[in-house]
Amino acid sequence: MKKLAIMLCSLCILTSSAIAAENNTQPVKKMAPPTQEQMAKIRKAHQESFEKKLGLTEVQKLKTRELRRTSHEKIKPVIDKIRQNKQEAEAIRRSNLSVEAQEEKLIVIDKELRELEKQAAVIRKQNMKDFESILTKEQRKILKQMKKEGRKNFEHGRRAEITPCPPPRPFEK
């Protein structure tokens, strides 16, 4: 009887240690966010890849850079105001104001944020029209295809992040 008990205990210990070894994974190391220099390199590589895919000429590249600069100047104040409003909204949420007072102020800020987002969208849309006016017909077709692929990849990535919940199990008595 003692031998049987000892064998069962040793079997339990071996089984539990094997399960623990399977579940023991190394902690995932979080990578540090990229520095500004690294981001600049990434953006430059992305820009060069984009220009190469479209087959832009040197003249088109110069015009594109000028468009990007002027568009940035137009949209920067709008983006700054959006950031400012979001910070203000966050400060209101953290404040000791009553819920009603917070909601009143947040409604005003939210309305302004929606208007600013519309302004930014108009600027972006105009920038895209200006950019497309520089392109040839063939380049516009390539750009259209690139946009289509980008949307597809974006949607694919979003679907991967949002996994549906499993159906609930019936309650067992």
Order of alpha helices (4+ residues) and beta strands (2+ residues): alpha-alpha-alpha-alpha-alpha
